[in-house]
Amino acid sequence: MKKKSIIVISLCLVASIVILSSNKIYMLYIGDCRQLWEEAQTHYVNRQYEKARELLEKIARIDTAHHAQYLTGDMYLKGLGGEIDYDKALKLFHQSATGGNTYAENNIGFMYTYGLGVTKDYSQAFKWLNKAATQGNPEAQIGMGSLYKNGWGVRKDCYIAMTWYLRSVAHGNTDAMNNIGYLYKNGLGVPKDFEEAYFWFKKAADKNNPIAQYNIGNMYCYGEGMEKDFAKGAKWLTKAALQGNAPAQYNLGRMYQWGKGVEKDLQQARFWFQKAIDNGHEKAKEALTKIKSDLSEKDTEDSFLFP
């Protein structure tokens, strides 16, 4: 029995040496990891994603390079530097998660929430998001809030959603600020309060959050909790539209079409409708077709309604 134990221990030691050696050999093969990492970061910051991904993939093959594994996976998830590949993304996130990377854990939860490369599974989503969120990851805290807000895999509870968003806000997360504004605007888990909604939207919008800017723009255009002010609405919608927010681009196009808060300018209307179409906004297609074929619609207050 003692002899068998010695053999097993010896085999384990040999296996460990082989693994360590293969890592060391690979590290020698790719050269200075720190230099590669700095080069990859430079390319990433400069949006040279193809080169950044190429370098990060090399680093990510090292077992302990958990942050590189997360970043490479994130690039596969978003299609930065090449095509989207959910399988590779998920594999890299799992490798990174073994080292405790909470952003990788969050992304695994995100993929299960929306069924990206996996079957949609809210129990798995909860498991991974909760794991990252309880460690203080602000993105995962938003994810947990979304599960409770929508009742995905848990009992719908907008008050609990609010508590998760507030935890994320403590880290300065502007998406969480915007989401709190949404809850107040719609009276979800809290009494409806346009003033409080505006406070949170403005807090996020001032930090350049495009969704919050869009929400403020709409509040001014609809007169929610304030007097209608199309000029201020156009100002905030423009801020969001310039950041690529498709609904803001569509609504801004409508404002130029009808001359609400801005001078009527059909060329600008067409421009913003096209931008919205490029960003996947379906109703903008109909609006652009209509504006091209019939430019004689009566300009009235009643006609100007956002969907």
JOMO-V46979 format. One record per residue. N is the residue number from 1. RES is the residue in one letter. OMEGA is omega in radians with two decimals (* if undefined). Layout:
n: <N,N>
res: <RES,RES>
omega: <OMEGA,OMEGA>
This chain:
n: <1,2,3,4,5,6,7,8,9,10,11,12,13,14,15,16,17,18,19,20,21,22,23,24,25,26,27,28,29,30,31,32,33,34,35,36,37,38,39,40,41,42,43,44,45,46,47,48,49,50,51,52,53,54,55,56,57,58,59,60,61,62,63,64,65,66,67,68,69,70,71,72,73,74,75,76,77,78,79,80,81,82,83,84,85,86,87,88,89,90,91,92,93,94,95,96,97,98,99,100,101,102,103,104,105,106,107,108,109,110,111,112,113,114,115,116,117,118,119,120,121,122,123,124,125,126,127,128,129,130,131,132,133,134,135,136,137,138,139,140,141,142,143,144,145,146,147,148,149,150,151,152,153,154,155,156,157,158,159,160,161,162,163,164,165,166,167,168,169,170,171,172,173,174,175,176,177,178,179,180,181,182,183,184,185,186,187,188,189,190,191,192,193,194,195,196,197,198,199,200,201,202,203,204,205,206,207,208,209,210,211,212,213,214,215,216,217,218,219,220,221,222,223,224,225,226,227,228,229,230,231,232,233,234,235,236,237,238,239,240,241,242,243,244,245,246,247,248,249,250,251,252,253,254,255,256,257,258,259,260,261,262,263,264,265,266,267,268,269,270,271,272,273,274,275,276,277,278,279,280,281,282,283,284,285,286,287,288,289,290,291,292,293,294,295,296,297,298,299,300,301,302,303,304,305,306,307>
res: <M,K,K,K,S,I,I,V,I,S,L,C,L,V,A,S,I,V,I,L,S,S,N,K,I,Y,M,L,Y,I,G,D,C,R,Q,L,W,E,E,A,Q,T,H,Y,V,N,R,Q,Y,E,K,A,R,E,L,L,E,K,I,A,R,I,D,T,A,H,H,A,Q,Y,L,T,G,D,M,Y,L,K,G,L,G,G,E,I,D,Y,D,K,A,L,K,L,F,H,Q,S,A,T,G,G,N,T,Y,A,E,N,N,I,G,F,M,Y,T,Y,G,L,G,V,T,K,D,Y,S,Q,A,F,K,W,L,N,K,A,A,T,Q,G,N,P,E,A,Q,I,G,M,G,S,L,Y,K,N,G,W,G,V,R,K,D,C,Y,I,A,M,T,W,Y,L,R,S,V,A,H,G,N,T,D,A,M,N,N,I,G,Y,L,Y,K,N,G,L,G,V,P,K,D,F,E,E,A,Y,F,W,F,K,K,A,A,D,K,N,N,P,I,A,Q,Y,N,I,G,N,M,Y,C,Y,G,E,G,M,E,K,D,F,A,K,G,A,K,W,L,T,K,A,A,L,Q,G,N,A,P,A,Q,Y,N,L,G,R,M,Y,Q,W,G,K,G,V,E,K,D,L,Q,Q,A,R,F,W,F,Q,K,A,I,D,N,G,H,E,K,A,K,E,A,L,T,K,I,K,S,D,L,S,E,K,D,T,E,D,S,F,L,F,P>
omega: <3.14,-3.14,3.14,-3.14,3.13,3.14,-3.13,3.14,3.14,3.13,3.12,3.12,3.12,3.14,-3.14,3.13,3.13,3.14,-3.14,-3.13,-3.12,3.09,-3.12,3.12,-3.14,3.14,3.06,-3.11,-3.08,3.07,-3.06,-3.10,-3.12,3.12,3.10,-3.13,3.13,3.11,-3.14,3.12,3.13,3.12,-3.11,-3.13,3.14,3.12,3.02,-2.90,-3.11,3.13,3.13,-3.12,3.13,-3.13,-3.14,3.11,3.12,-3.12,-3.07,3.12,3.06,-3.01,-3.03,-3.11,-2.97,-3.14,3.09,3.10,3.11,-3.09,3.12,3.09,3.14,3.11,3.06,-3.14,-3.06,-3.12,3.11,3.13,-3.14,-3.10,3.01,3.08,-3.06,-3.13,3.13,3.13,-3.09,3.13,-3.13,3.10,3.11,3.10,-3.14,-3.12,3.10,3.09,3.07,3.12,-3.05,3.11,3.05,3.09,3.11,-3.10,3.04,3.10,3.12,-3.12,3.09,3.13,-3.02,3.09,-3.14,-3.14,3.11,3.01,3.13,-3.05,-3.06,3.11,3.07,3.11,3.14,-3.11,-3.05,3.13,3.14,3.13,-3.14,-3.07,-3.12,3.04,3.05,3.13,-3.05,3.12,3.13,3.09,3.03,3.12,3.09,3.09,-3.14,3.09,-3.12,-3.14,-3.08,-3.10,-3.14,3.10,3.11,3.05,-3.12,-3.10,-3.08,3.08,3.08,3.08,3.13,-3.12,3.09,3.11,3.13,3.09,3.11,3.11,3.13,3.08,3.13,-3.07,-3.06,3.07,3.10,3.08,3.13,-3.12,3.07,3.07,3.13,3.14,3.12,-3.11,-3.07,3.12,-3.12,-3.14,3.12,3.07,3.11,-3.06,-3.10,3.14,3.12,3.09,3.14,3.13,-3.08,3.07,-3.11,3.13,3.12,-3.10,3.12,3.07,3.00,3.07,-3.03,-3.14,3.10,3.09,3.08,-3.12,3.09,3.11,3.13,3.11,3.10,-3.11,-3.14,-3.08,-3.12,-3.13,-3.10,3.04,3.05,3.10,-3.07,3.14,3.10,3.08,3.13,3.14,-3.10,3.10,3.10,3.11,-3.14,-3.10,3.14,3.08,3.06,3.12,-3.01,3.11,3.11,3.11,3.12,-3.12,3.10,3.06,3.11,3.13,3.07,3.11,-3.06,-3.12,-3.14,-3.14,3.11,3.03,3.11,-3.07,-3.07,3.09,3.08,3.10,3.12,-3.14,-3.08,3.05,3.14,3.09,3.13,3.10,3.14,3.13,2.98,-3.13,-3.03,-3.06,3.12,3.11,3.13,-3.12,-3.13,3.10,-3.10,-3.09,3.11,-3.04,-3.08,-3.10,-3.04,-3.13,-3.13,-3.12,-3.14,3.11,-3.10,-3.12,-3.04,3.11,3.04,3.09,*>
